Amino acid sequence: MKKRVVLLLTGLFIWMSSLFAQDVPVGVIVAFKKGNSQELNRYLGDKVDLIIQNKSTNVDRGTAEGTLSGFFSSNKVSGFNVNHQGQRDESSFVIGTLTTANGNFRVNCFFRRVQNKYVIHQIRIDKTNE
């Protein structure tokens, strides 16, 4: 009986640690899976560096949403898989593969901590050769 309680408490501790250690908002991943720029807009910083297929711009939140909306309209999203994510000091990132009707794209999304929450400050989307 004691072993079960210890295992249960250990499992609960590990689960709670992973829950609080997550610095990449789950909503960002869900927004990429849906190809939903409006949902992604909730996580954008005031200024965002957008690099979409080697076209680089530094834009405000509204313009970034419009640009991403256009990209998602041109490339119907069918999925998004997280390849890697991490965190260091006041920043975090997620790297994934966006699957669309026009092929796969590598997505690099970088976050910065602002007032106790992580906001997107850069999104890079590049076509892959797969």
FIVEXDO-325881 format. One record per atom (N, C-alpha, C): x, y, z; residue number from 0; atom name; residue in one letter. Coordinates in steps of 0.05 Angstrom, whole numbers, plus 5000, padded with zeros to 4 digits. Layout:
// FIVEXDO-325881
<atom x="X" y="Y" z="Z" resi="NUM" name="CA" resn="a"/>
...
This chain:
// FIVEXDO-325881
<atom x="5016" y="4976" z="5000" resi="0" name="N" resn="m"/>
<atom x="5000" y="5000" z="5000" resi="0" name="CA" resn="m"/>
<atom x="5017" y="5025" z="5000" resi="0" name="C" resn="m"/>
<atom x="5039" y="5025" z="5016" resi="1" name="N" resn="k"/>
<atom x="5057" y="5048" z="5017" resi="1" name="CA" resn="k"/>
<atom x="5070" y="5053" z="4990" resi="1" name="C" resn="k"/>
<atom x="5076" y="5032" z="4976" resi="2" name="N" resn="k"/>
<atom x="5089" y="5035" z="4949" resi="2" name="CA" resn="k"/>
<atom x="5070" y="5049" z="4930" resi="2" name="C" resn="k"/>
<atom x="5044" y="5043" z="4932" resi="3" name="N" resn="r"/>
<atom x="5025" y="5055" z="4914" resi="3" name="CA" resn="r"/>
<atom x="5022" y="5085" z="4920" resi="3" name="C" resn="r"/>
<atom x="5022" y="5092" z="4945" resi="4" name="N" resn="v"/>
<atom x="5020" y="5120" z="4953" resi="4" name="CA" resn="v"/>
<atom x="5044" y="5136" z="4944" resi="4" name="C" resn="v"/>
<atom x="5068" y="5124" z="4948" resi="5" name="N" resn="v"/>
<atom x="5093" y="5137" z="4940" resi="5" name="CA" resn="v"/>
<atom x="5093" y="5140" z="4909" resi="5" name="C" resn="v"/>
<atom x="5085" y="5120" z="4894" resi="6" name="N" resn="l"/>
<atom x="5084" y="5122" z="4865" resi="6" name="CA" resn="l"/>
<atom x="5064" y="5142" z="4856" resi="6" name="C" resn="l"/>
<atom x="5041" y="5143" z="4869" resi="7" name="N" resn="l"/>
<atom x="5020" y="5163" z="4862" resi="7" name="CA" resn="l"/>
<atom x="5030" y="5191" z="4867" resi="7" name="C" resn="l"/>
<atom x="5043" y="5196" z="4890" resi="8" name="N" resn="l"/>
<atom x="5053" y="5222" z="4897" resi="8" name="CA" resn="l"/>
<atom x="5076" y="5230" z="4878" resi="8" name="C" resn="l"/>
<atom x="5093" y="5211" z="4871" resi="9" name="N" resn="t"/>
<atom x="5115" y="5217" z="4852" resi="9" name="CA" resn="t"/>
<atom x="5104" y="5224" z="4825" resi="9" name="C" resn="t"/>
<atom x="5084" y="5209" z="4816" resi="10" name="N" resn="g"/>
<atom x="5072" y="5215" z="4790" resi="10" name="CA" resn="g"/>
<atom x="5058" y="5242" z="4790" resi="10" name="C" resn="g"/>
<atom x="5045" y="5248" z="4812" resi="11" name="N" resn="l"/>
<atom x="5031" y="5274" z="4814" resi="11" name="CA" resn="l"/>
<atom x="5051" y="5297" z="4814" resi="11" name="C" resn="l"/>
<atom x="5073" y="5293" z="4828" resi="12" name="N" resn="f"/>
<atom x="5094" y="5314" z="4829" resi="12" name="CA" resn="f"/>
<atom x="5106" y="5318" z="4801" resi="12" name="C" resn="f"/>
<atom x="5112" y="5297" z="4787" resi="13" name="N" resn="i"/>
<atom x="5123" y="5299" z="4760" resi="13" name="CA" resn="i"/>
<atom x="5103" y="5313" z="4741" resi="13" name="C" resn="i"/>
<atom x="5078" y="5305" z="4743" resi="14" name="N" resn="w"/>
<atom x="5058" y="5317" z="4726" resi="14" name="CA" resn="w"/>
<atom x="5055" y="5347" z="4731" resi="14" name="C" resn="w"/>
<atom x="5055" y="5355" z="4757" resi="15" name="N" resn="m"/>
<atom x="5052" y="5383" z="4764" resi="15" name="CA" resn="m"/>
<atom x="5077" y="5399" z="4755" resi="15" name="C" resn="m"/>
<atom x="5100" y="5387" z="4758" resi="16" name="N" resn="s"/>
<atom x="5125" y="5401" z="4749" resi="16" name="CA" resn="s"/>
<atom x="5124" y="5406" z="4719" resi="16" name="C" resn="s"/>
<atom x="5116" y="5386" z="4704" resi="17" name="N" resn="s"/>
<atom x="5115" y="5390" z="4675" resi="17" name="CA" resn="s"/>
<atom x="5093" y="5410" z="4667" resi="17" name="C" resn="s"/>
<atom x="5072" y="5411" z="4682" resi="18" name="N" resn="l"/>
<atom x="5050" y="5430" z="4676" resi="18" name="CA" resn="l"/>
<atom x="5059" y="5459" z="4681" resi="18" name="C" resn="l"/>
<atom x="5073" y="5464" z="4703" resi="19" name="N" resn="f"/>
<atom x="5082" y="5491" z="4708" resi="19" name="CA" resn="f"/>
<atom x="5107" y="5499" z="4693" resi="19" name="C" resn="f"/>
<atom x="5122" y="5480" z="4683" resi="20" name="N" resn="a"/>
<atom x="5147" y="5486" z="4669" resi="20" name="CA" resn="a"/>
<atom x="5142" y="5493" z="4640" resi="20" name="C" resn="a"/>
<atom x="5118" y="5489" z="4630" resi="21" name="N" resn="q"/>
<atom x="5113" y="5494" z="4602" resi="21" name="CA" resn="q"/>
<atom x="5112" y="5524" z="4596" resi="21" name="C" resn="q"/>
<atom x="5131" y="5533" z="4580" resi="22" name="N" resn="d"/>
<atom x="5133" y="5561" z="4574" resi="22" name="CA" resn="d"/>
<atom x="5123" y="5569" z="4547" resi="22" name="C" resn="d"/>
<atom x="5119" y="5549" z="4529" resi="23" name="N" resn="v"/>
<atom x="5107" y="5554" z="4503" resi="23" name="CA" resn="v"/>
<atom x="5077" y="5550" z="4507" resi="23" name="C" resn="v"/>
<atom x="5061" y="5571" z="4503" resi="24" name="N" resn="p"/>
<atom x="5032" y="5568" z="4506" resi="24" name="CA" resn="p"/>
<atom x="5020" y="5547" z="4488" resi="24" name="C" resn="p"/>
<atom x="5004" y="5530" z="4499" resi="25" name="N" resn="v"/>
<atom x="4991" y="5508" z="4483" resi="25" name="CA" resn="v"/>
<atom x="4974" y="5520" z="4461" resi="25" name="C" resn="v"/>
<atom x="4962" y="5543" z="4466" resi="26" name="N" resn="g"/>
<atom x="4945" y="5556" z="4446" resi="26" name="CA" resn="g"/>
<atom x="4959" y="5563" z="4420" resi="26" name="C" resn="g"/>
<atom x="4985" y="5568" z="4422" resi="27" name="N" resn="v"/>
<atom x="5001" y="5574" z="4398" resi="27" name="CA" resn="v"/>
<atom x="5002" y="5549" z="4380" resi="27" name="C" resn="v"/>
<atom x="5007" y="5527" z="4393" resi="28" name="N" resn="i"/>
<atom x="5009" y="5501" z="4378" resi="28" name="CA" resn="i"/>
<atom x="4982" y="5494" z="4365" resi="28" name="C" resn="i"/>
<atom x="4961" y="5498" z="4381" resi="29" name="N" resn="v"/>
<atom x="4934" y="5493" z="4370" resi="29" name="CA" resn="v"/>
<atom x="4928" y="5512" z="4347" resi="29" name="C" resn="v"/>
<atom x="4936" y="5537" z="4349" resi="30" name="N" resn="a"/>
<atom x="4931" y="5557" z="4328" resi="30" name="CA" resn="a"/>
<atom x="4945" y="5549" z="4302" resi="30" name="C" resn="a"/>
<atom x="4970" y="5539" z="4305" resi="31" name="N" resn="f"/>
<atom x="4985" y="5530" z="4281" resi="31" name="CA" resn="f"/>
<atom x="4971" y="5505" z="4269" resi="31" name="C" resn="f"/>
<atom x="4962" y="5487" z="4286" resi="32" name="N" resn="k"/>
<atom x="4949" y="5463" z="4276" resi="32" name="CA" resn="k"/>
<atom x="4924" y="5469" z="4260" resi="32" name="C" resn="k"/>
<atom x="4910" y="5490" z="4268" resi="33" name="N" resn="k"/>
<atom x="4885" y="5498" z="4255" resi="33" name="CA" resn="k"/>
<atom x="4890" y="5518" z="4232" resi="33" name="C" resn="k"/>
<atom x="4914" y="5530" z="4232" resi="34" name="N" resn="g"/>
<atom x="4920" y="5551" z="4212" resi="34" name="CA" resn="g"/>
<atom x="4902" y="5575" z="4218" resi="34" name="C" resn="g"/>
<atom x="4900" y="5582" z="4244" resi="35" name="N" resn="n"/>
<atom x="4882" y="5603" z="4253" resi="35" name="CA" resn="n"/>
<atom x="4898" y="5628" z="4262" resi="35" name="C" resn="n"/>
<atom x="4899" y="5648" z="4245" resi="36" name="N" resn="s"/>
<atom x="4914" y="5672" z="4252" resi="36" name="CA" resn="s"/>
<atom x="4901" y="5689" z="4274" resi="36" name="C" resn="s"/>
<atom x="4875" y="5688" z="4276" resi="37" name="N" resn="q"/>
<atom x="4861" y="5703" z="4297" resi="37" name="CA" resn="q"/>
<atom x="4869" y="5692" z="4325" resi="37" name="C" resn="q"/>
<atom x="4870" y="5665" z="4327" resi="38" name="N" resn="e"/>
<atom x="4877" y="5653" z="4352" resi="38" name="CA" resn="e"/>
<atom x="4907" y="5658" z="4358" resi="38" name="C" resn="e"/>
<atom x="4923" y="5658" z="4338" resi="39" name="N" resn="l"/>
<atom x="4952" y="5663" z="4341" resi="39" name="CA" resn="l"/>
<atom x="4957" y="5692" z="4349" resi="39" name="C" resn="l"/>
<atom x="4939" y="5710" z="4341" resi="40" name="N" resn="n"/>
<atom x="4941" y="5739" z="4347" resi="40" name="CA" resn="n"/>
<atom x="4941" y="5743" z="4377" resi="40" name="C" resn="n"/>
<atom x="4928" y="5727" z="4392" resi="41" name="N" resn="r"/>
<atom x="4926" y="5730" z="4422" resi="41" name="CA" resn="r"/>
<atom x="4954" y="5728" z="4435" resi="41" name="C" resn="r"/>
<atom x="4973" y="5715" z="4421" resi="42" name="N" resn="y"/>
<atom x="4999" y="5710" z="4432" resi="42" name="CA" resn="y"/>
<atom x="5021" y="5727" z="4420" resi="42" name="C" resn="y"/>
<atom x="5014" y="5745" z="4401" resi="43" name="N" resn="l"/>
<atom x="5033" y="5762" z="4388" resi="43" name="CA" resn="l"/>
<atom x="5041" y="5785" z="4406" resi="43" name="C" resn="l"/>
<atom x="5066" y="5793" z="4405" resi="44" name="N" resn="g"/>
<atom x="5075" y="5817" z="4419" resi="44" name="CA" resn="g"/>
<atom x="5066" y="5842" z="4403" resi="44" name="C" resn="g"/>
<atom x="5073" y="5865" z="4414" resi="45" name="N" resn="d"/>
<atom x="5065" y="5890" z="4400" resi="45" name="CA" resn="d"/>
<atom x="5079" y="5893" z="4373" resi="45" name="C" resn="d"/>
<atom x="5104" y="5885" z="4372" resi="46" name="N" resn="k"/>
<atom x="5119" y="5884" z="4346" resi="46" name="CA" resn="k"/>
<atom x="5128" y="5856" z="4342" resi="46" name="C" resn="k"/>
<atom x="5126" y="5847" z="4317" resi="47" name="N" resn="v"/>
<atom x="5133" y="5819" z="4310" resi="47" name="CA" resn="v"/>
<atom x="5151" y="5819" z="4285" resi="47" name="C" resn="v"/>
<atom x="5173" y="5804" z="4286" resi="48" name="N" resn="d"/>
<atom x="5189" y="5799" z="4262" resi="48" name="CA" resn="d"/>
<atom x="5177" y="5775" z="4248" resi="48" name="C" resn="d"/>
<atom x="5167" y="5780" z="4223" resi="49" name="N" resn="l"/>
<atom x="5157" y="5758" z="4207" resi="49" name="CA" resn="l"/>
<atom x="5176" y="5753" z="4184" resi="49" name="C" resn="l"/>
<atom x="5184" y="5728" z="4182" resi="50" name="N" resn="i"/>
<atom x="5201" y="5720" z="4159" resi="50" name="CA" resn="i"/>
<atom x="5186" y="5697" z="4146" resi="50" name="C" resn="i"/>
<atom x="5173" y="5702" z="4124" resi="51" name="N" resn="i"/>
<atom x="5158" y="5682" z="4110" resi="51" name="CA" resn="i"/>
<atom x="5171" y="5678" z="4082" resi="51" name="C" resn="i"/>
<atom x="5182" y="5655" z="4079" resi="52" name="N" resn="q"/>
<atom x="5196" y="5647" z="4054" resi="52" name="CA" resn="q"/>
<atom x="5215" y="5669" z="4045" resi="52" name="C" resn="q"/>
<atom x="5233" y="5676" z="4063" resi="53" name="N" resn="n"/>
<atom x="5255" y="5695" z="4058" resi="53" name="CA" resn="n"/>
<atom x="5246" y="5724" z="4054" resi="53" name="C" resn="n"/>
<atom x="5221" y="5731" z="4060" resi="54" name="N" resn="k"/>
<atom x="5211" y="5758" z="4060" resi="54" name="CA" resn="k"/>
<atom x="5208" y="5767" z="4089" resi="54" name="C" resn="k"/>
<atom x="5225" y="5786" z="4097" resi="55" name="N" resn="s"/>
<atom x="5227" y="5794" z="4125" resi="55" name="CA" resn="s"/>
<atom x="5213" y="5821" z="4129" resi="55" name="C" resn="s"/>
<atom x="5197" y="5823" z="4150" resi="56" name="N" resn="t"/>
<atom x="5184" y="5848" z="4157" resi="56" name="CA" resn="t"/>
<atom x="5182" y="5850" z="4188" resi="56" name="C" resn="t"/>
<atom x="5183" y="5874" z="4198" resi="57" name="N" resn="n"/>
<atom x="5178" y="5879" z="4226" resi="57" name="CA" resn="n"/>
<atom x="5152" y="5895" z="4227" resi="57" name="C" resn="n"/>
<atom x="5131" y="5882" z="4238" resi="58" name="N" resn="v"/>
<atom x="5104" y="5894" z="4236" resi="58" name="CA" resn="v"/>
<atom x="5091" y="5894" z="4264" resi="58" name="C" resn="v"/>
<atom x="5069" y="5909" z="4265" resi="59" name="N" resn="d"/>
<atom x="5053" y="5909" z="4290" resi="59" name="CA" resn="d"/>
<atom x="5034" y="5885" z="4290" resi="59" name="C" resn="d"/>
<atom x="5021" y="5881" z="4312" resi="60" name="N" resn="r"/>
<atom x="5004" y="5857" z="4316" resi="60" name="CA" resn="r"/>
<atom x="4982" y="5854" z="4294" resi="60" name="C" resn="r"/>
<atom x="4969" y="5875" z="4287" resi="61" name="N" resn="g"/>
<atom x="4947" y="5874" z="4267" resi="61" name="CA" resn="g"/>
<atom x="4957" y="5867" z="4240" resi="61" name="C" resn="g"/>
<atom x="4979" y="5879" z="4232" resi="62" name="N" resn="t"/>
<atom x="4991" y="5872" z="4205" resi="62" name="CA" resn="t"/>
<atom x="5001" y="5844" z="4205" resi="62" name="C" resn="t"/>
<atom x="5013" y="5835" z="4227" resi="63" name="N" resn="a"/>
<atom x="5023" y="5807" z="4229" resi="63" name="CA" resn="a"/>
<atom x="5000" y="5788" z="4226" resi="63" name="C" resn="a"/>
<atom x="4977" y="5793" z="4239" resi="64" name="N" resn="e"/>
<atom x="4954" y="5775" z="4236" resi="64" name="CA" resn="e"/>
<atom x="4945" y="5774" z="4207" resi="64" name="C" resn="e"/>
<atom x="4943" y="5797" z="4194" resi="65" name="N" resn="g"/>
<atom x="4935" y="5798" z="4166" resi="65" name="CA" resn="g"/>
<atom x="4954" y="5783" z="4148" resi="65" name="C" resn="g"/>
<atom x="4980" y="5785" z="4152" resi="66" name="N" resn="t"/>
<atom x="5000" y="5771" z="4136" resi="66" name="CA" resn="t"/>
<atom x="4997" y="5741" z="4141" resi="66" name="C" resn="t"/>
<atom x="4995" y="5733" z="4166" resi="67" name="N" resn="l"/>
<atom x="4992" y="5704" z="4172" resi="67" name="CA" resn="l"/>
<atom x="4966" y="5693" z="4161" resi="67" name="C" resn="l"/>
<atom x="4945" y="5709" z="4162" resi="68" name="N" resn="s"/>
<atom x="4919" y="5701" z="4150" resi="68" name="CA" resn="s"/>
<atom x="4922" y="5696" z="4120" resi="68" name="C" resn="s"/>
<atom x="4936" y="5714" z="4107" resi="69" name="N" resn="g"/>
<atom x="4940" y="5710" z="4078" resi="69" name="CA" resn="g"/>
<atom x="4957" y="5685" z="4072" resi="69" name="C" resn="g"/>
<atom x="4977" y="5680" z="4089" resi="70" name="N" resn="f"/>
<atom x="4993" y="5656" z="4086" resi="70" name="CA" resn="f"/>
<atom x="4976" y="5631" z="4090" resi="70" name="C" resn="f"/>
<atom x="4960" y="5630" z="4111" resi="71" name="N" resn="f"/>
<atom x="4943" y="5607" z="4117" resi="71" name="CA" resn="f"/>
<atom x="4922" y="5603" z="4095" resi="71" name="C" resn="f"/>
<atom x="4912" y="5625" z="4083" resi="72" name="N" resn="s"/>
<atom x="4892" y="5623" z="4062" resi="72" name="CA" resn="s"/>
<atom x="4905" y="5610" z="4037" resi="72" name="C" resn="s"/>
<atom x="4929" y="5618" z="4031" resi="73" name="N" resn="s"/>
<atom x="4943" y="5607" z="4008" resi="73" name="CA" resn="s"/>
<atom x="4953" y="5579" z="4011" resi="73" name="C" resn="s"/>
<atom x="4957" y="5571" z="4036" resi="74" name="N" resn="n"/>
<atom x="4968" y="5545" z="4043" resi="74" name="CA" resn="n"/>
<atom x="4950" y="5532" z="4064" resi="74" name="C" resn="n"/>
<atom x="4930" y="5517" z="4055" resi="75" name="N" resn="k"/>
<atom x="4911" y="5505" z="4073" resi="75" name="CA" resn="k"/>
<atom x="4925" y="5485" z="4091" resi="75" name="C" resn="k"/>
<atom x="4923" y="5491" z="4117" resi="76" name="N" resn="v"/>
<atom x="4937" y="5475" z="4137" resi="76" name="CA" resn="v"/>
<atom x="4922" y="5449" z="4144" resi="76" name="C" resn="v"/>
<atom x="4938" y="5427" z="4144" resi="77" name="N" resn="s"/>
<atom x="4926" y="5401" z="4152" resi="77" name="CA" resn="s"/>
<atom x="4939" y="5390" z="4177" resi="77" name="C" resn="s"/>
<atom x="4959" y="5403" z="4187" resi="78" name="N" resn="g"/>
<atom x="4971" y="5394" z="4212" resi="78" name="CA" resn="g"/>
<atom x="4996" y="5409" z="4220" resi="78" name="C" resn="g"/>
<atom x="5004" y="5406" z="4245" resi="79" name="N" resn="f"/>
<atom x="5028" y="5418" z="4256" resi="79" name="CA" resn="f"/>
<atom x="5040" y="5399" z="4276" resi="79" name="C" resn="f"/>
<atom x="5065" y="5392" z="4273" resi="80" name="N" resn="n"/>
<atom x="5079" y="5375" z="4292" resi="80" name="CA" resn="n"/>
<atom x="5102" y="5390" z="4304" resi="80" name="C" resn="n"/>
<atom x="5104" y="5389" z="4330" resi="81" name="N" resn="v"/>
<atom x="5126" y="5401" z="4345" resi="81" name="CA" resn="v"/>
<atom x="5150" y="5383" z="4343" resi="81" name="C" resn="v"/>
<atom x="5172" y="5394" z="4332" resi="82" name="N" resn="n"/>
<atom x="5197" y="5379" z="4330" resi="82" name="CA" resn="n"/>
<atom x="5215" y="5383" z="4355" resi="82" name="C" resn="n"/>
<atom x="5214" y="5408" z="4365" resi="83" name="N" resn="h"/>
<atom x="5232" y="5415" z="4387" resi="83" name="CA" resn="h"/>
<atom x="5221" y="5440" z="4401" resi="83" name="C" resn="h"/>
<atom x="5224" y="5441" z="4427" resi="84" name="N" resn="q"/>
<atom x="5217" y="5466" z="4441" resi="84" name="CA" resn="q"/>
<atom x="5236" y="5469" z="4465" resi="84" name="C" resn="q"/>
<atom x="5240" y="5493" z="4473" resi="85" name="N" resn="g"/>
<atom x="5258" y="5497" z="4496" resi="85" name="CA" resn="g"/>
<atom x="5254" y="5525" z="4508" resi="85" name="C" resn="g"/>
<atom x="5270" y="5529" z="4529" resi="86" name="N" resn="q"/>
<atom x="5267" y="5554" z="4544" resi="86" name="CA" resn="q"/>
<atom x="5294" y="5560" z="4556" resi="86" name="C" resn="q"/>
<atom x="5301" y="5586" z="4556" resi="87" name="N" resn="r"/>
<atom x="5325" y="5596" z="4569" resi="87" name="CA" resn="r"/>
<atom x="5320" y="5624" z="4579" resi="87" name="C" resn="r"/>
<atom x="5326" y="5628" z="4604" resi="88" name="N" resn="d"/>
<atom x="5322" y="5653" z="4617" resi="88" name="CA" resn="d"/>
<atom x="5295" y="5665" z="4612" resi="88" name="C" resn="d"/>
<atom x="5294" y="5687" z="4598" resi="89" name="N" resn="e"/>
<atom x="5268" y="5701" z="4593" resi="89" name="CA" resn="e"/>
<atom x="5257" y="5696" z="4565" resi="89" name="C" resn="e"/>
<atom x="5266" y="5675" z="4552" resi="90" name="N" resn="s"/>
<atom x="5256" y="5669" z="4525" resi="90" name="CA" resn="s"/>
<atom x="5251" y="5639" z="4522" resi="90" name="C" resn="s"/>
<atom x="5235" y="5633" z="4502" resi="91" name="N" resn="s"/>
<atom x="5230" y="5605" z="4495" resi="91" name="CA" resn="s"/>
<atom x="5225" y="5603" z="4465" resi="91" name="C" resn="s"/>
<atom x="5223" y="5579" z="4455" resi="92" name="N" resn="f"/>
<atom x="5219" y="5575" z="4427" resi="92" name="CA" resn="f"/>
<atom x="5205" y="5548" z="4421" resi="92" name="C" resn="f"/>
<atom x="5194" y="5547" z="4398" resi="93" name="N" resn="v"/>
<atom x="5182" y="5521" z="4388" resi="93" name="CA" resn="v"/>
<atom x="5190" y="5520" z="4358" resi="93" name="C" resn="v"/>
<atom x="5198" y="5496" z="4350" resi="94" name="N" resn="i"/>
<atom x="5205" y="5490" z="4322" resi="94" name="CA" resn="i"/>
<atom x="5187" y="5467" z="4314" resi="94" name="C" resn="i"/>
<atom x="5173" y="5471" z="4291" resi="95" name="N" resn="g"/>
<atom x="5155" y="5449" z="4283" resi="95" name="CA" resn="g"/>
<atom x="5153" y="5448" z="4253" resi="95" name="C" resn="g"/>
<atom x="5138" y="5428" z="4244" resi="96" name="N" resn="t"/>
<atom x="5132" y="5425" z="4215" resi="96" name="CA" resn="t"/>
<atom x="5102" y="5429" z="4210" resi="96" name="C" resn="t"/>
<atom x="5097" y="5449" z="4193" resi="97" name="N" resn="l"/>
<atom x="5070" y="5456" z="4186" resi="97" name="CA" resn="l"/>
<atom x="5063" y="5441" z="4160" resi="97" name="C" resn="l"/>
<atom x="5043" y="5424" z="4161" resi="98" name="N" resn="t"/>
<atom x="5035" y="5409" z="4137" resi="98" name="CA" resn="t"/>
<atom x="5012" y="5423" z="4124" resi="98" name="C" resn="t"/>
<atom x="5016" y="5429" z="4098" resi="99" name="N" resn="t"/>
<atom x="4995" y="5444" z="4083" resi="99" name="CA" resn="t"/>
<atom x="4990" y="5429" z="4056" resi="99" name="C" resn="t"/>
<atom x="4969" y="5439" z="4043" resi="100" name="N" resn="a"/>
<atom x="4963" y="5428" z="4016" resi="100" name="CA" resn="a"/>
<atom x="4985" y="5434" z="3996" resi="100" name="C" resn="a"/>
<atom x="5001" y="5454" z="4001" resi="101" name="N" resn="n"/>
<atom x="5023" y="5461" z="3983" resi="101" name="CA" resn="n"/>
<atom x="5050" y="5450" z="3992" resi="101" name="C" resn="n"/>
<atom x="5051" y="5432" z="4011" resi="102" name="N" resn="g"/>
<atom x="5076" y="5421" z="4020" resi="102" name="CA" resn="g"/>
<atom x="5081" y="5427" z="4049" resi="102" name="C" resn="g"/>
<atom x="5104" y="5420" z="4059" resi="103" name="N" resn="n"/>
<atom x="5111" y="5424" z="4087" resi="103" name="CA" resn="n"/>
<atom x="5128" y="5449" z="4090" resi="103" name="C" resn="n"/>
<atom x="5124" y="5462" z="4113" resi="104" name="N" resn="f"/>
<atom x="5139" y="5486" z="4120" resi="104" name="CA" resn="f"/>
<atom x="5151" y="5483" z="4148" resi="104" name="C" resn="f"/>
<atom x="5175" y="5492" z="4151" resi="105" name="N" resn="r"/>
<atom x="5188" y="5492" z="4178" resi="105" name="CA" resn="r"/>
<atom x="5180" y="5518" z="4191" resi="105" name="C" resn="r"/>
<atom x="5170" y="5516" z="4216" resi="106" name="N" resn="v"/>
<atom x="5162" y="5540" z="4231" resi="106" name="CA" resn="v"/>
<atom x="5180" y="5542" z="4255" resi="106" name="C" resn="v"/>
<atom x="5193" y="5566" z="4258" resi="107" name="N" resn="n"/>
<atom x="5208" y="5573" z="4282" resi="107" name="CA" resn="n"/>
<atom x="5193" y="5596" z="4295" resi="107" name="C" resn="n"/>
<atom x="5185" y="5592" z="4319" resi="108" name="N" resn="c"/>
<atom x="5170" y="5612" z="4333" resi="108" name="CA" resn="c"/>
<atom x="5184" y="5619" z="4360" resi="108" name="C" resn="c"/>
<atom x="5192" y="5644" z="4363" resi="109" name="N" resn="f"/>
<atom x="5207" y="5653" z="4386" resi="109" name="CA" resn="f"/>
<atom x="5191" y="5670" z="4404" resi="109" name="C" resn="f"/>
<atom x="5193" y="5665" z="4430" resi="110" name="N" resn="f"/>
<atom x="5177" y="5679" z="4450" resi="110" name="CA" resn="f"/>
<atom x="5196" y="5696" z="4469" resi="110" name="C" resn="f"/>
<atom x="5185" y="5717" z="4480" resi="111" name="N" resn="r"/>
<atom x="5198" y="5733" z="4499" resi="111" name="CA" resn="r"/>
<atom x="5179" y="5737" z="4523" resi="111" name="C" resn="r"/>
<atom x="5190" y="5737" z="4547" resi="112" name="N" resn="r"/>
<atom x="5173" y="5741" z="4570" resi="112" name="CA" resn="r"/>
<atom x="5168" y="5771" z="4574" resi="112" name="C" resn="r"/>
<atom x="5142" y="5778" z="4575" resi="113" name="N" resn="v"/>
<atom x="5133" y="5805" z="4579" resi="113" name="CA" resn="v"/>
<atom x="5112" y="5805" z="4600" resi="113" name="C" resn="v"/>
<atom x="5116" y="5818" z="4623" resi="114" name="N" resn="q"/>
<atom x="5097" y="5819" z="4645" resi="114" name="CA" resn="q"/>
<atom x="5086" y="5792" z="4652" resi="114" name="C" resn="q"/>
<atom x="5105" y="5774" z="4658" resi="115" name="N" resn="n"/>
<atom x="5098" y="5747" z="4668" resi="115" name="CA" resn="n"/>
<atom x="5084" y="5728" z="4649" resi="115" name="C" resn="n"/>
<atom x="5084" y="5734" z="4623" resi="116" name="N" resn="k"/>
<atom x="5074" y="5716" z="4603" resi="116" name="CA" resn="k"/>
<atom x="5091" y="5717" z="4578" resi="116" name="C" resn="k"/>
<atom x="5091" y="5695" z="4563" resi="117" name="N" resn="y"/>
<atom x="5107" y="5694" z="4539" resi="117" name="CA" resn="y"/>
<atom x="5091" y="5703" z="4515" resi="117" name="C" resn="y"/>
<atom x="5103" y="5722" z="4499" resi="118" name="N" resn="v"/>
<atom x="5091" y="5731" z="4475" resi="118" name="CA" resn="v"/>
<atom x="5110" y="5726" z="4451" resi="118" name="C" resn="v"/>
<atom x="5098" y="5723" z="4428" resi="119" name="N" resn="i"/>
<atom x="5114" y="5717" z="4404" resi="119" name="CA" resn="i"/>
<atom x="5127" y="5743" z="4395" resi="119" name="C" resn="i"/>
<atom x="5154" y="5742" z="4390" resi="120" name="N" resn="h"/>
<atom x="5167" y="5765" z="4379" resi="120" name="CA" resn="h"/>
<atom x="5179" y="5759" z="4352" resi="120" name="C" resn="h"/>
<atom x="5180" y="5733" z="4344" resi="121" name="N" resn="q"/>
<atom x="5189" y="5727" z="4317" resi="121" name="CA" resn="q"/>
<atom x="5177" y="5700" z="4307" resi="121" name="C" resn="q"/>
<atom x="5168" y="5700" z="4282" resi="122" name="N" resn="i"/>
<atom x="5158" y="5676" z="4269" resi="122" name="CA" resn="i"/>
<atom x="5173" y="5674" z="4243" resi="122" name="C" resn="i"/>
<atom x="5185" y="5651" z="4238" resi="123" name="N" resn="r"/>
<atom x="5198" y="5645" z="4213" resi="123" name="CA" resn="r"/>
<atom x="5185" y="5621" z="4200" resi="123" name="C" resn="r"/>
<atom x="5177" y="5623" z="4175" resi="124" name="N" resn="i"/>
<atom x="5164" y="5601" z="4161" resi="124" name="CA" resn="i"/>
<atom x="5179" y="5597" z="4135" resi="124" name="C" resn="i"/>
<atom x="5191" y="5574" z="4131" resi="125" name="N" resn="d"/>
<atom x="5206" y="5567" z="4107" resi="125" name="CA" resn="d"/>
<atom x="5196" y="5541" z="4095" resi="125" name="C" resn="d"/>
<atom x="5195" y="5540" z="4069" resi="126" name="N" resn="k"/>
<atom x="5188" y="5516" z="4055" resi="126" name="CA" resn="k"/>
<atom x="5209" y="5495" z="4059" resi="126" name="C" resn="k"/>
<atom x="5201" y="5470" z="4064" resi="127" name="N" resn="t"/>
<atom x="5221" y="5448" z="4066" resi="127" name="CA" resn="t"/>
<atom x="5223" y="5433" z="4040" resi="127" name="C" resn="t"/>
<atom x="5244" y="5418" z="4037" resi="128" name="N" resn="n"/>
<atom x="5249" y="5403" z="4013" resi="128" name="CA" resn="n"/>
<atom x="5240" y="5374" z="4015" resi="128" name="C" resn="n"/>
<atom x="5222" y="5368" z="4033" resi="129" name="N" resn="e"/>
<atom x="5214" y="5341" z="4037" resi="129" name="CA" resn="e"/>
<atom x="5193" y="5333" z="4017" resi="129" name="C" resn="e"/>
